[in-house]
């Protein structure tokens, strides 16, 4: 019986955002859209054990959710606006493929990223509605309780309704104004799928949405740069673990398992990017990491520029790593001390891992072992804990 719940969960992860986005478009009611999507998942758990998993699970969920929304509107007070919404709900084909509503999710991202919402609300709302991340997981990421995050999401949706924020991709100056927030959300979606214990579907989804955005805004270099960055990073997905599922550092990865077509596409896209914006610089750094030989001096220089135009604690930490490989571990440790003095890294779990690596390369193996063990204790995932403990064991032996 476990196969059906797993099938429902898989279909929900893939289709939930598409269903919600499509229903928001035709009803304008966020709560109704999410309730109907949840009702469809609940009905699947009831029906599929007896009827079998349908050939198109996402399409089945879409149809059920759409019909549920239609029933709710039929029972509502008869208003002209509601009648119009009913007519629009009846338009799509009964078994329309889920892929047909990808553009709805792009509209949904722009709505979630409206500048009238606080940045934290934009990110949380997009992760919940577009990526389907459980509220409890979002709450943990923001270091708040689930009930607190639920209230924040409810307030954000209410503000969208009260302010009559349009459900569409903006145009003109508004599009340029909203773009950085959208790119930031896509970056978070990709990271959610690329992390050690992340869901690859999230990274795939971020790439698909980045492609849509690149088609929509062909003259925006940072959009193209973000897509190239995703492709470079994702090209190594199959080589990041060994046969036992353990994480592998870049130098230990089997390069024959890298996706060469993704790398080639990324290089082709990046060749047309002439700006030095934050994503363009990160894309150049990622391109250098998938080159035949790694030019650490160039990477260090790009991080210098990135730290100048987009200073963040994590960029400062990565700059320390790059300087350590380009100019020696002592230089890297000096840059790490500067990054720590700048603040913001106390709660970041990989600071100790960076210090441990630089310390080992500087020759102090005993201290490096201690640092790797401490880093493993602070690592956020079992896979990362194992990788760090393995480094400690290698040094100790």
N, C-alpha and C positions, 0 to 999 in steps of 0.2 A: 504493500500500500504506500510505501515511501516514494514510489516513482511519480505518482500523481501530484503530491504536494511539491515535489522538486520541479515538476513540469510547470505547475502554476507559478512557482516562485521565479523560474527562468523566464516564462512568458511575461510576468509582471515587470521584471527588471527591464526587459526589452521594450515593452509596449506601454507601460504606465504613463510615461511622459508624453508619448504621442497621443494617447487617449485624452489625457487632461488638456493638452494644448488644443486639440481639435474641438473639444466640448466648450472650452473657454471662448474659442473663436465664435462659435455659433450661439452660445447662450450669454456670454459675458459674465457668468456667475462662477467664480472660482470654487466656492464651497460645493455647489451642485456638481461641478466637473469632477472634483476629487471624490465626493461621495459616490458618484456613479461608477467611477473607476474602481473604488474599493468594493462596491456591490458586485461588479463583474468578477473580480477575483474571488469573492466569497461564493458566488454561484458556480464558478469553475471548480472549486473544491467540493461542491455538492454533486455536480453533474459528471465531471470527467471520470470518477472512479467507475461509474456504470456505463457511460456512453463512450468512454475512451477519449484520449487526448486528440483534439481535432488536428487536421492536417495543417491548418493555419491558426495556431493558438492566438497570436496577436490580433488577427482579423476577427476571430470569435469574440475575444474580449472587447474589441472596438464595437462590434455590433450590439453586444449585450449592454454595454455602457451607454451607447447612443439610444437604444430602446428604453433603457431605464430613465434617461433624461427626458425622453419624449413622454413617458408615462407621468413623470413628475409635473411637467409643464401642462399636460392635459388636465391634471387634477387641480392645478393652480387657478386662481381667479382669472377669468377670461379677459385678457387685455389685448389690445391691438399688437403691442410689441411682442407679447408672448406668442400670439398666433403667427406672427412673422417668423419667430424663432423656430416654431414647430415646422413650418414649411421648409425652412433651411435644413433642419435635421433630417427631413425625409429625402433630401436630394442625393446624398452619397449612395453608391451601390451597396447592396446588403453585405457583400463579402469583400469590400474594398481592401486592398493590401495596406498593411500598416505603413509601408514606406511612403505612401502618397501624402502623408501629413507631416513630413520632415520640416517643411517650410513653416508650419505652425509652431514648431518648437523654436525656430529662429525668431519668430514674432514674440513668442513667450519670453525668450531671453532678453530681448530689448525692453519688454514691458517690466520684467523683473529688475532690470538695470536702470530704471528711470532715475534721473538725478534727484528727484524729490524724495527718494528713499535713502535712508542712511546706508553707507557702504556695507556694514555688517548685515543689514536687512536684505540688501540686494544679493549678497553672496548666499546667505542662508535660504532665501526664497528660491533662488535658482537651483541650489543643490537639492532642495526638497521637491520642487515642482518639475524641473527639467531632468535632473539626474535620478530622481526617485530615491535619494538617500534618506534612510529612516531619520525621523526627528531626533531620536535618541543619539544617533551617531553625530548629527550636526551639533547637538548640545555638547557632546564630549569635545568636539573640535573647538567650540567656542568657550569651553570651561564653564558651562552653566548647566542647571538642571533641565530635564526634559520638559517639565511644566513651564519653566521660564521661556524656553525656546518655542514651545507651542504658542504661548501668548505673543511672542514677538512675531511669529509667522502670521498669526491671526491679525495683529495690528497692521502688518505690512499689506496684507490683502485688503483689509478694510480701507487703508489709505488709497490704494489703487482705485477702489470703487468710489470712494468719497470724492477723490480729486478728478474722477473721470479720465484717468490716464488711458490713452487709446491703446488698443491691442493691435499694434502694427509695427512694422519696421519704419523708423522715421526717415525723413529726407532732408537734404540741405544742411544747414548749420547744426541742426539737432542731431543728425546722424554722426557728424564729426565729434560733437560734444559727448555723445553716448558711447562712442566706440571704445575708449580705454576701459570703461567698466565692463563691456561685453568681452573684450579680449582677456581681461583679468578673470572673468568667470570661466571662460573656455580653458584658460591655463589651469585653474583649480580643478576643473572636470578632468583634464588630462592627467594631472598629478594624482587625482583620486584613483585613476586606473593604472598608473605607472608605478606607484609606491610598491614596496615589497609585498604587501598583502592586499594590494588594490585589485579592483575588478577590471580585467582587460577591456570589457565592454564599455567602460567609461572612457578609456583612452581612445578606443575606436570611435565612440560617439563624438568626442571632442574633435577628432580629425574630420569626421563627416561634417560637423557644423562649421569647422574652420574652412573647409572647402566651399560650403554654401556661402559663407561670408566673403571669401575671396572672389567668388563669382559675382556676388552682389556689389562688391567694392573693388573692382580691379585696379583702381588708381591709388589704393591705400597700401603703401609699402609695409607697414607694420602688420597688416593682416596677412600678407604673403609671407612675411618673415616668421610669424607665429606658426603658420602651416608648415613651413620648412623646418622649424624647430621641432614640432611634433614628429615629423617624418624621420628626422635624424635620431631622435630619442627612441622612437618606437621601432626603428630598424633593428635594434639590439635586443628586442624583447625575448626572442627564443634562445638567446645565448646568455641570458642573465642568471640562469640556474644550471647546476649540473644534473646528472641523472638522478641524484637523490633529492633534488629540489633545493639544494643549498645555493645561496646567493654567491655570485662570482664577481670579483672586481673587474674593472675594464681590462687590465693587463692579463687576466686569466681566462678571458672569454675566448671561445672558438670563433674566430672571425669568419670562418666559412659559413656559420649559421646566421650571420647578419643578413638582413633583407637588402640586397644590393639594388633592387629596383626602387625601393623607398629612398635609399641614399641618393641614387641618381636623380630621382624626382626632386628631392630636397635641394640638391645642388643646382638643378636647373631653375627652380623657383628663386633661390637665393641669388643667383647670378643677375637677376633682374631687379634686385633690391639695392638701391643706391643710398639709402638713408643709414644713419647710425643711431636709430632709436633703440630702446631697451630690448625689444624682441629681436631686432636685427643683430645686435651684438651677441645675444644669447644663441641665436642661430649660427653665427660664425664660430662661436666657441664649440657648439655641438658638432658642427661640420669638421672642425679640427680633430675632435675626438674620434671620428669615424674615418679619418684619413689613414693612409698606409703608415705614415709616421706622424707622431704628435709634435706639433710646433708649440712647445710650452712658452717660449718667449712671446710669441704672438698672442697666445691665450692670456698670458699675464697682462699684456698691454690692453687687450680688449676688456679685461676685468677692471683695469685702472679707469678706463673710460666709462664703463658701466657703473662703477662705484661713484664716479663724479656726477653722472646725470640721473642716476636712479639709486641713491644710497639706501641700502637696507642692511640689517645685521647679517642675513644669510649671504648676500652678495659679498660683504666684507669677509665672511668666513671662507667662501669659495675663492676669493682673491688671495687669501693667505695660502690656500692649497696650491694655487697656480704659481705664486711667487716661490713657494717651497720647491716645486719641481723645476721651475725655470732658473732660479738663482741660488738654490741650495736650501736645505732644511732650516738652517739658522735664520735666513731671511723670512722663511715661511712662519717660523715661531715668533719672530718680531711682528710680522703683520697680524698674526693671531692675537698677540697681546694688545695691539692697537684695536682690533675688532672687539675684543672683550671690553676694553676701556670705553668704547663707544656705546656700550649697553645694548640690551635687547637679546642677548644670547644665553642668558642664565638658564632659561627653560628649554633651550634648544637641545635635543638629545644627542646630536652628532658632533658637538664641540669637542668632547673628550676623545672621540674617534679620530678627529683631525689632529688633535694634539698628540695622540698616541702614534699615529702614522709618522708625523714629522719628527717626533722624539726618537722613534726607531731608526729612521733614516739618518738622524744625527748621531747615532751610535750608542745611545743610552737604552739598551735593550731591557734592562731590569725595570726601569721606570715605565717604559713603553708597555711591558706586560701588565703592570698594575693599572695603567690608564686604559688599556683595551678591556680589562676585566670590569673596570668601573663603567666604561662606555657600554659594555654588554648589559650591565644591570639597568642602565637607563634607556636602552633601545626600546622603541615602541612596538616591535613585532618579534615573534620567535625567530623568524628567518634572519633578521638582522642581528639578533642576539647570538645565534649560532655562528654567523660569519665573523663577528668580532671575537668570540671566544676561540674560534679556530686560529685567528691571527695571534692571539695571546699564546696559544699552545705552540704554534710554529716558532715564535720568538723564544719561548721558554726552553724548547728542545734544541 
